[in-house]
Amino acid sequence: MLNRHARGFFTSLFTPLARWLLKVGISPDAVTVAGTAGVILGGLVLYPLGYLWWGSVGVAFFAFSDVVDGIMARLQGRSGGWGNFLDSTLDRLADGAIFAGLAIWFFTGGEDAAIGTAAVICLVLGMVVSYARAKAESLGYQASVGIAERAERLASVLLIAGLTGLGLPAVVLFATLILLALASVVTIVQRMATVRKQAMAEAEGTGI
């Protein structure tokens, strides 16, 4: 949902930057890799050290590369399979780094195993959410539905984790992670139901 509503705004905002990067010879793939490296740095270095605010700021900054590289590819007329594959694969690494970094901190210096466990659960469920869509599309179905798509999950965890670093009670982050986990479960069920409906209609249409 957030993806659809924000896409137009951010496309307009970052198109000049995308044009400039192409002009100086930087490729969309380079932006994708650099952005992912920045997210991983924030997630697996700053978060485990307890810098929740700066970690969230850093991750959010580099996460915008996911918008910029897409604009660059469209400007070049390169909307082929390789770019989509690279982007989706590195997105999984970035997502894992964010939740793993939070888990590491709260299992160690943060001394809150409940939050650490919730972060691990969100990591696993988030991967399943993404996999369900990818697998569906590889089979020719559509599964871009659900109440907890990637943008919503990341925006929520980055905001609350960052505010926790500024003094927000940790229980708010715990509650947020629990809600994200529940929303991810609902999204997985929604995607499974959507694909099943398409598969059943296909089977009826072919007389299977």
Secondary structure, DSSP 8 states (H G I E B T S, - for coil): -HHHHHHHHHHHHHHHHHHHHHHTT--HHHHHHHHHHHHHHIIIIITTTT-HHHHHHHHHHHHTHHHHHHHHHHHHT--SHHHHHHHHHHHHHHHHHHHHHHHHHHHTTT--HHHHHHHHHHHHHHHHHHHHHHHHHHTT------S--HHHHHHHHHHHHHHHHTT--HHHHHHHHHHHHHHHHHHHHHHHHHHHHHHHHHHHHHT-
